Amino acid sequence: MPDLRVNYAGLQLKHPIMAAAAGITATVERMRRAEEAGASAICVKSLFENPIPRQGDPSPHMRIIRHGQGPRAFTLYSYEQAAHMDEYAYADLIRRAKESLGIPVIANIDCASPEAWSRYATMVEEAGADAVEVKSCPHGEHLMTGDELAAAVETVKALVAIPVIAKMPSQLTNPYLAALELQRRGADGLVMFNRLVGLDIDVDAHAPVMHGSFAGHGGPYTVPYRLRWIAQAFPELDIPICGTGGVSTGEDVAKYILAGATCVQLATAAIVEGYEAFGRIRDAFAQWMERHEHASVDDVRGIIAHRVLGIGEVSRHQTVRAEIAPDRCTSCDLCRRVCIYDGVAYRGDHGESNYQVNENCVGCGLCRDLCPAGAIAMRALDAE
């Protein structure tokens, strides 16, 4: 069996799959359920300095936005914000979690003033937290810039001995430069990234859906955005990255690790599927490791980061052309309609196939991916 253990900012984890800060980690009982299901560490639901979100969540505050068929074709649109308690109750929550759990417990604080950063960080450390995430809510009143986050990290780092981890917002002008600055200012690790913030609208009611305001949104569709910045930042960092956003399969975990992440956090999968998602995804990732004969997570971390081509290295030569299998083509006409290059022509009188690819095809690959019958393949031009 492959060795799935990882070292994340000094924390020893049995495997890379952690529980993200969300409703699934808001109580000790929920944290215990995540641990029993297979999570390797717990990020406790966030403590806010702003007292308004502490009062509770609106009802309803979760909505599934469908983007077609399939288990990954959805967005979780939600308005979960702060832990429903003040700093004293939160410190007690950390204390009780440490007494009840056998895996690392990471506090999560979101403040707007230097005084709160200092006091809250000290309180969670004294309560026994193994590390502390410094972050800002993506759909809260205080939208933190990269410079503000770096300043908060520096403030907290000067006060506590436990690892200080920066949870980066998704809405940054240049996440790569922000990651380098966070490392320079003392972060022991980075979480890339917090949820995106968005707005959905009821077009019949002419109003925002659900609670009437902005909300976080995430799901499997967000994975490529995160991989892009992790892969760019990884070669320049000496601190670990925790990837988060859209993890729902073992292959998602593999992608994050290959891009340079040490571990991943997940919440959406556990919310829409149940806590069993932790064990399912962990086992699927272990099977991927075994299938490719990888001995440890360290052996594969960041492999892809060193293989991403620069703009001047990408070949601009056409190497493939579409080819339609006559015996599988159903003559639905989709390939001809979507080809902006006029590379597919209707040739009903040819006998063997109603549709044929012509010399206008540039090998873009779109028709192959859209063909409902799977009748199109990309053939190497050198095969001619």
N, C-alpha and C positions, 0 to 999 in steps of 0.2 A: 504493500500500500504506500502511496506517496505521502510525504511529510507535509501536512497542511499548515503547520505552525508558522506564525509570523510575529515579528517584533514591531509594534507600532508605538513610536515615541516612548520607548522604554516599557511598554505594556506587553506582556507575553500573552498572545492569543492562540487558542487551539486551532483556529482556522480563520480565514479572512472575513467572515460574514458577521457583521455587527447589527444590532438593532438601532435605528436612527431615532433621534429625538422627535417624538410624536405622541399621539394619544395612546399608542401601544406601549409606551413606557411611562405613563403618567402616574401609575401607582405601583406599589411594591408587588401586589398580586399580578399585575400585567407584566412587570419586569420578570417575575418568576416564570410566568408562562412562556415568555420569549426565551429564557434560559433553558427551560425544559424542552422546548421545541428545537433548540440547537444553536441559538445565537451565541457568539463567542465573547461579546461584551455588550454593555447597555449604555446608550446615550440617553440620559434622563430628559424628559420633556422640559422645555425651556422655562427658566425663571426670568420674567420681565421686570424691569424697574417701573415701567408704566403700569399703574394699578388698573387701568380700564380693561385690558385683555384678561386680567386675572379673574374678573367677575364671572367668566364663563363663555361658552361658545353659543352663537345663535342656533336656532332650530328651524329648518335643517341647516347643516353646515358642511355637508358632503354631497357631491353630485358626480355621476359618471357620464362623461361626454363621449359618445360613441363615434368612431371614425370609420365604420365599416364592420366587417366580420372578422372574427379571429380573436384569440385571447390577448393579443398585444395591441389591438386597434382601439385604444381608449385613452382618455385623460381623466385622472382623478383631480377634480376641481374641489378644493376644500378651504375652509376658513378656521382651522384649528390654530390657535396662537399659543398663549402662555399656559403654564401650569396654574391651576386655580387656587393659588395660595400666595402668601407673602414670603419674604426671605427666611423668616424663622421656621415656618412650617416646611419650607423647601429644604433647609438644612437638616431638619428632622427626617424628611423623606430620604435624603441621602444616607443618613445614619442608619435608618431602618433597612434600607436596601443593602448596605454593606453587611449588616448582620444576617440578612436572609439569603444572599446570593453568593455563589462561588466563582463568579466571573467579574472582570473589571467593571466598575461603575464610573461613568464619565458625566460630570455635571455640565450644564449648558446654560450660560447666562447671557442676557441681552440687556444692555444698559445704555443710557444716554449721557450720564454724568460721570466724571472721574471718581467722585466720592462713592457712587454705587458700584462701579467696577472694582474698586479697592475693597469695599466692605463685603460685597457678595462673594468675590473670589476667596477672600480670607475665610468667610463662613463655610463655604463648601469644602475647602481644604480641611478645616478643623473638624468638619463632620465626617471626614474619611474618604472623600472622593479620590479616585485614582488619577484623575486628570480633569481638566476643565476646558470646555469648548467656549471660545469667545466668538460671538456672532451678532447679527442683526436680523430681525424678522423681515422676510422679503416683501410682506404686504402690511407692515406696521406703519406707525406714524413716523418713526425715525428710520430713514433709509440710509444706511451707512455707506460711505465711499471707501475706496481702498485705503486712503490715507487715514481716515478715522479708525478703520479696523486695525491698521498697523499701530496707531497710537494707543488703542485700547490694549492690544497685545503687549506692548511695551510696559504699560502701566501694571497690568496683571502679572507679567513675568517678574517684575521687580519685587513683588510681594509674596509670591507663593513658591514652594519648592516642587510641587507636582507639575507634570507636563502641561503646558499651555498650548492649546490647539486652536488655530484660526479656522472658523467655518466661513468660507468665502461666499459672498453673494454671487448670483449668476449674472446680475446686471452691472458688470464692470466694463469700462472702455477697453482695457487691456489686461485680462486676467494673468497673462504671463508675467508682465512687469509687476503686477500686484503681488504675485506669488514670490518673486525675488525679493521684494521689499519686505514682505512679512517674514521671510527667513532672516533678512538682515536685522530686523527689529526684535528678533528673539523667539519667534514661534518654534515650537518643538515638532509641529506637524501641521498639515493643511487638510481641510475637508473641501473638496472641489466637486460640487457646489451646493449651496442652499437651493431651495425650490425657486422656480420662476414665478413671477407674479403676472396675473392676467385679468381679463374681464370677459364674462360671457353674458349675452343679452337675449332676453325673450323678445323676439321680433313681433309677437302678437300683442304682448302687454306693453311694449315699448319701454322696457325697464330692465335693469340688471337682474340676473337670476338670483335665486336663493335669498341671501341676506341683504342684497342691494348695494354691494360694494365690490372692490377688487378682492381677489382671492389667489391663493397659491395654486399652481397647476403643474402636474408632472405625470410621468408614465414612461413606458419603454421608448417612446419617440425621442426622449431627451438624451439618450445614451451617446449618440455621435457627437453632440455639442461638448459634453464633458470629456470624452476621449480626446477630442482635438486639443484641448488646452492641457490636459494631463500629459499627453505625449510630447508637447512642446516644452513644458516646464520641467519634466522629470530629469533630463540630462543636466540641467543647471542647478538642481537642488541637492542639498545634503540632508534634508529632512524628509520624512515619509509623507506620502499622499494617501488620503482615504477618499476613494471615489464614491459618489452617491448620486442617485437619480436613475430611476427606471430599471433597477436590477430585478429581474423576474425569472431568470434562467441561469443555469450553470455556465452557459456560454457568455452571458453578460458579465459574470464575474471574471471569466477568462479574458475577456476583452479589456476590462479595467486593469487587470494584472499585467497583461501584455503591454498596455500603454504606459505603465509605470506605477500604478497604484500598489500600495502594500496591502490594503484591505478595502472593503466596501461597506457601506451602510445601506440598509433597506427598511422601508416603512410601507410604501404603497402595496407591495406584493402581500405583506402580512395583513394589511387592512382589507384588501379585496378578496383574499383567499383564506385568511386565517393564519394563526401562528405557525401552522405546519409548513408554511413556505420556507422557513429558515432551514429545516432539515432537508426538505426536498432540494433546495438550491445548493446547499452544502454537498449533498450526496452526488448531485449532477456535476458539480465542479470537480469533485474527487474522481469521478468516472472520466471526465475530460483529461485530467492530469494523468491518470493511469493509461488511458487509451493512447496518449502521446508519449508515454514512458518518461514523464517528468518526475524527477525524484523529490523535488521540493519547490515551493512557491518562489523562493529566491532564485532558482535556476531560470525562471521564465520572466521575471519582472522586468519590464521596460524593453523587451526584445524589439517590439514594434517601434518604439520611440526612436530607435537608431536606424530604422529602415524607411521612415517617412521621407519621401523625396522633396527636395526644394523645387521652387517654381521653374528654375532653369534646368532641372534634371529630368523633368517629366517628358517622356517621349511624345512627340506630336504626330508620329507616323501611324497610318492606319494599318492594323495588323489582323483584323478580323472582319468578316462580313456575315450578315444573317443568312440562314438557310432554312427553308420551310420543308418539313417532312410531309410529303403528299398524303401518306396514309393516316396522319393524325390531324391534318387541317380540316376544320369544320366549315370553312368559308364564311366565317362570321364577319369578315371585312374590317376588323378592328386594326390589324397591322397596317393596312393601307390608309385608313383614316387618320391614324396618329403619326404617321411618318412625315415629318416636315421636310424631308429631303427627297420626297417622291421616289423612295427606293423600293417600293412594293407596287406591283402593277397587277391588275385583274386580267387574267389570261384564260378565260373559260374554255377556249377552243383548243387548248394544248393537250387536253385529255388526262394527263397525269396529275395536274393540280390547277385549281382555279387561280391561285395566287403564286407569283414568282418574284424573287428578289432580283433587281436589276443593278446596273453599274452605278446608279446614284447612291446606293447604300454606303454610308460612311462608318458602319459598324458601331453605332452608338449604344446598342444593347437594349433599348427601350422596348421594342416589339417582343423580344424574348421574355422580358419580365412581365409584360401585360397579356401575352397570349393565354387565353383561358384554357386552351387544350394542351398547352405545353408542346406545341408543334414546331417551335422555332429554337434553333441553336445558333451559336456564334462559331463559324468555321474559320480556322486560321488561314490567312491568305497564302502562306507559304506551302499549304497543303495542295495548292493548285499546281 
